[in-house]
Amino acid sequence: MVTQVRSDLLQRVQMSWQDPECDQVIQSLINNTTTSKYKWNDGQFIRKGRVVVGPDLALRQELLTLMHLSSFGGHSGVHGSYKRLNSLFYWKHMKKDVRNFIRKCTTVAKVFFEQVFKLHGNPETTISDRDKIFLSKFWQELFKLQHVELLHMHTMRRLMGRQRFTLYEVVYGQSPHLHVAYVSGDSLVAVLDMSLKAREECITTLKFHLTRAQSRMKSQSDKRRTNRVFDIDDLVYVNLQPYRQYSVVYRSCNKLAPSLRNIMRIPQIIVTLPVLDDNGLIRAELVAVWERKMMKKGNHVVVYLLIQWSNGSHEDATWEPYDDIEKRFPEFQIA
């Protein structure tokens, strides 16, 4: 939030008070002949803690530019720009002026062509969350001339149904490439080795911050939760949200349906859950070791094993380092 404004702008704001209407209100405030919402405090013409801006259209445009196009404005929408401007200044019909100013703003289109079009070319479809900028006549005409179809989120949900897509698949139209970890020293080219090591360090840093963010969100969510242990045949009060729980009861419109509240008895259910790996996927169990071989890796000799997994046949066996297998499956006796 901006807390300071340039001194030259403040001087221009004070000059805008020379308008006859503003001057009349100021004189009545100085003479204590009015009880309006305006205040005259230490030479400042304010209304509810905000500085009043007179009918200077050029000044108002400059303030709109400052609060919307600057680095701290960030080309935010009508609500964000209006909230930022309204916290410091006041004039009549400010929100209408903000809306008209943003509707005429073309900087977003320039950034789009510089940051998106140059790198990826002309997109065939563009998905919007029905933001007013994307729904404006400017954007509709721009993409119409480019022969690009604008898809709103509700249209995409209808087209995709219940399918789930990652952000990468939505943007690039394909599944993300499998990341193969790079071992330092595998490449004899110094520049390539340095670049790949930097990539691995970057990925490690990203994973660290993602894990930390997930842990922070989990800790905040767990503050309202308590651990409860129930025995078989205990009676519990259940409150299920229909748009999250589909297995108990089906309704045609889940979001508008009332929540399901009922008293249920704890049944005896024995479920054997599969073992998951570090990535949350079902871990494949080691079935057999078919072969072994020795390979040179840098200045060391590494033993590899041909492993058959529980989710594949003998033809699907893969070569894995002996040390990794020994750590992951210490109970398995490797002959």
C-alpha positions in Angstrom: 0.0 0.0 0.0 1.3 3.4 -0.9 1.8 5.7 2.1 3.6 8.6 0.6 3.0 10.7 -2.5 5.4 12.9 -4.3 5.6 16.5 -3.0 5.0 18.0 -6.4 1.7 16.1 -6.7 0.6 17.3 -3.2 1.3 20.9 -4.3 -0.8 20.3 -7.4 -3.6 18.9 -5.2 -3.5 22.0 -3.1 -3.6 24.2 -6.2 -6.8 22.3 -7.3 -8.6 23.6 -4.2 -8.6 27.1 -5.8 -11.7 26.0 -7.6 -14.7 28.2 -6.5 -16.7 25.3 -5.1 -13.8 23.9 -3.1 -12.8 27.4 -2.0 -16.3 28.1 -0.7 -16.3 24.9 1.4 -12.8 25.6 2.8 -13.8 29.1 3.8 -16.9 27.8 5.6 -14.7 25.3 7.4 -12.2 27.9 8.5 -15.0 30.1 9.8 -16.8 27.2 11.5 -20.0 27.9 9.7 -20.7 24.4 8.4 -20.9 20.8 9.8 -20.2 18.9 6.6 -18.2 15.7 6.2 -15.2 17.8 5.0 -12.5 18.9 7.5 -9.8 21.6 7.4 -6.9 20.3 9.5 -3.4 21.9 9.5 -3.9 23.4 6.1 -5.2 20.1 4.6 -8.6 19.8 2.9 -9.7 16.3 3.9 -12.8 14.1 3.9 -12.9 11.0 6.2 -9.1 11.0 6.5 -8.5 11.3 2.7 -7.1 14.4 0.8 -9.7 16.0 -1.4 -8.7 16.5 -5.1 -10.3 19.4 -6.9 -11.8 19.3 -10.4 -8.4 19.1 -12.1 -8.8 16.4 -14.8 -5.1 16.3 -15.7 -4.2 15.8 -12.1 -6.7 13.1 -11.6 -5.4 11.2 -14.7 -1.9 11.4 -13.3 -3.0 10.0 -10.0 -4.9 7.2 -11.8 -1.7 6.5 -13.8 0.4 6.4 -10.7 -2.0 4.0 -8.9 -2.5 1.7 -11.8 0.5 1.7 -14.2 3.4 2.1 -11.7 5.4 -0.8 -10.3 3.3 -0.9 -7.1 0.1 -0.6 -9.1 0.9 -3.7 -11.1 -2.0 -3.2 -13.6 -4.4 -4.5 -11.0 -8.2 -4.5 -11.7 -10.8 -2.0 -10.9 -11.2 -3.1 -7.2 -7.5 -3.1 -6.4 -6.7 0.2 -8.2 -9.8 1.9 -6.6 -9.0 0.7 -3.1 -5.4 1.9 -3.4 -6.4 5.3 -4.7 -9.4 5.7 -2.4 -7.2 5.1 0.7 -5.3 8.4 0.0 -7.5 10.7 -2.1 -11.2 11.6 -2.6 -13.2 13.1 -5.4 -16.7 12.5 -6.6 -17.3 9.6 -9.0 -13.8 8.3 -8.4 -14.8 4.6 -9.0 -16.4 5.5 -12.3 -13.2 7.3 -13.4 -11.1 4.3 -12.3 -13.3 1.9 -14.3 -13.1 4.1 -17.5 -9.3 4.5 -17.1 -8.7 0.8 -16.9 -11.1 0.0 -19.7 -8.9 2.2 -22.0 -5.6 0.8 -20.7 -3.7 -1.0 -23.5 -0.5 -1.8 -21.6 -1.6 -5.3 -20.8 -1.9 -6.0 -24.5 1.6 -4.8 -25.1 3.0 -7.0 -22.3 1.1 -9.9 -23.8 2.7 -9.6 -27.1 6.2 -9.0 -25.6 6.1 -11.8 -23.0 3.7 -14.4 -24.6 3.5 -13.9 -28.4 7.3 -13.6 -28.9 8.0 -16.8 -27.0 5.1 -19.0 -27.9 3.5 -17.6 -31.0 -0.2 -16.9 -31.6 -2.3 -19.1 -29.2 -5.3 -21.0 -30.7 -7.3 -20.6 -27.5 -7.1 -18.4 -24.4 -8.8 -19.3 -21.1 -10.1 -16.5 -18.9 -11.7 -16.4 -15.5 -14.2 -13.8 -16.9 -12.1 -10.9 -15.7 -13.5 -7.6 -17.0 -10.2 -6.9 -18.8 -10.5 -10.0 -20.9 -14.2 -9.4 -21.5 -13.7 -5.8 -22.6 -14.4 -4.8 -26.2 -10.6 -4.1 -26.7 -9.6 -7.7 -25.9 -12.5 -9.2 -27.8 -11.6 -7.2 -30.9 -7.9 -7.9 -30.5 -8.3 -11.7 -30.4 -11.0 -11.6 -33.1 -8.5 -10.0 -35.5 -5.9 -12.6 -34.4 -8.4 -15.5 -35.0 -8.0 -16.6 -31.4 -11.0 -18.1 -29.5 -11.6 -16.7 -26.0 -12.8 -19.5 -23.7 -14.3 -18.6 -20.3 -13.8 -20.9 -17.3 -17.4 -22.1 -17.2 -17.0 -23.1 -20.9 -13.8 -25.0 -20.1 -15.5 -26.8 -17.2 -18.3 -27.9 -19.5 -15.9 -29.1 -22.1 -13.6 -31.0 -19.8 -16.4 -32.4 -17.6 -14.8 -34.1 -14.6 -11.3 -34.4 -16.1 -8.4 -32.9 -14.2 -5.6 -31.1 -15.9 -2.4 -29.5 -14.5 -1.5 -25.9 -15.3 1.3 -27.1 -17.6 -1.2 -29.3 -19.6 -3.7 -26.4 -19.9 -1.0 -24.0 -21.2 1.0 -26.2 -23.5 -1.5 -28.9 -24.4 0.7 -31.9 -23.4 1.9 -33.7 -20.3 5.0 -32.4 -18.6 8.3 -34.0 -19.5 9.7 -36.6 -17.1 12.5 -35.0 -15.1 15.7 -37.0 -15.1 18.0 -36.0 -12.3 21.5 -35.0 -13.3 24.6 -36.4 -11.5 27.5 -33.9 -11.3 30.3 -34.9 -13.6 28.3 -36.9 -16.1 29.0 -34.4 -18.8 32.5 -33.7 -20.0 31.5 -30.3 -21.3 32.2 -27.9 -18.4 29.5 -25.3 -19.5 26.8 -28.0 -19.9 27.8 -29.6 -16.5 27.6 -26.2 -14.8 24.2 -25.4 -16.4 22.7 -28.8 -15.4 24.0 -28.5 -11.9 22.4 -25.1 -11.6 19.1 -26.5 -12.9 19.2 -29.3 -10.2 20.0 -26.7 -7.5 17.0 -24.6 -8.7 14.7 -27.6 -8.7 15.9 -28.5 -5.2 15.2 -25.0 -4.0 11.7 -25.0 -5.5 10.9 -28.3 -3.9 12.1 -26.9 -0.5 9.9 -23.8 -0.7 6.9 -25.9 -1.9 7.2 -28.3 0.9 7.6 -25.5 3.4 4.5 -23.8 2.0 2.5 -27.0 2.2 3.6 -27.6 5.8 2.6 -24.0 6.7 -0.9 -24.5 5.1 -1.3 -27.8 6.8 -0.4 -26.4 10.2 -2.9 -23.6 9.8 -5.6 -26.0 8.7 -4.8 -28.4 11.6 -5.4 -25.7 14.2 -9.1 -26.4 14.0 -8.7 -30.2 14.1 -8.3 -32.6 16.9 -7.3 -36.3 17.0 -10.2 -38.5 18.0 -10.2 -42.3 18.5 -13.4 -44.2 18.2 -14.3 -47.8 18.9 -16.4 -50.1 16.8 -20.2 -49.5 17.3 -19.6 -46.0 18.7 -22.2 -43.4 17.7 -20.8 -40.3 16.0 -22.4 -37.1 14.6 -21.6 -36.7 10.9 -21.8 -33.4 9.0 -20.9 -33.9 5.3 -20.8 -31.2 2.6 -22.5 -32.6 -0.5 -20.1 -30.9 -2.9 -17.2 -32.7 -1.3 -18.7 -36.1 -0.5 -20.4 -38.0 -3.3 -20.4 -41.6 -2.1 -23.1 -41.2 0.7 -25.9 -39.6 -1.3 -26.2 -38.3 -4.9 -27.9 -35.0 -5.8 -28.3 -33.4 -9.2 -27.0 -30.0 -7.9 -24.5 -30.6 -5.2 -23.4 -27.1 -4.5 -27.0 -25.9 -3.7 -28.0 -29.0 -1.8 -28.1 -28.9 2.0 -25.4 -30.6 4.0 -26.0 -34.1 5.3 -26.3 -34.3 9.0 -26.9 -37.7 10.7 -25.8 -40.0 13.5 -23.9 -43.0 12.3 -22.4 -46.1 13.9 -18.7 -46.8 13.5 -18.6 -50.1 11.4 -15.9 -52.6 11.4 -14.0 -52.2 8.2 -10.6 -53.7 7.5 -8.7 -52.0 4.7 -5.2 -52.7 3.7 -3.7 -49.6 2.2 -0.9 -49.7 -0.3 2.6 -48.4 0.6 3.3 -44.9 -1.0 6.6 -43.5 -2.0 8.0 -40.0 -1.3 6.0 -38.6 -4.2 2.7 -39.9 -2.9 2.4 -42.7 -5.6 1.9 -46.4 -4.9 5.3 -47.9 -4.4 6.1 -50.8 -6.7 7.5 -53.8 -4.7 10.7 -55.6 -5.7 9.9 -59.1 -7.0 13.1 -60.5 -8.4 16.7 -59.6 -9.3 17.6 -61.1 -12.8 21.0 -59.8 -13.5 23.7 -57.5 -12.3 26.4 -55.5 -14.0 29.2 -53.0 -13.2 29.5 -49.6 -14.8 32.0 -46.8 -14.5 30.5 -43.6 -13.2 33.0 -40.9 -13.0 36.0 -42.3 -11.2 33.9 -44.9 -9.4 32.5 -48.3 -10.3 28.8 -48.7 -9.6 26.9 -52.0 -9.4 23.5 -52.1 -11.2 20.8 -54.7 -10.7 18.1 -55.7 -13.2 14.9 -55.5 -11.1 11.5 -56.9 -11.9 8.7 -54.9 -10.2 5.3 -56.0 -8.9 3.5 -53.8 -11.3 5.3 -55.2 -14.4 6.5 -58.3 -16.1 10.0 -59.6 -16.8 10.2 -57.5 -20.0 9.5 -54.4 -17.9 12.5 -54.9 -15.6 14.7 -51.8 -15.1 18.4 -51.3 -14.2 18.7 -49.7 -10.7 21.8 -48.9 -8.6 22.6 -51.5 -6.0 23.0 -49.0 -3.2 19.6 -47.5 -3.9 17.9 -50.9 -3.8 19.6 -51.8 -0.6 18.4 -48.7 1.1 14.8 -48.9 -0.2 14.3 -52.6 0.4 16.6 -53.6 3.3 14.4 -56.6 4.0 14.9 -58.1 0.6 17.8 -60.7 0.4 19.8 -59.9 -2.7 21.8 -63.0 -3.8 
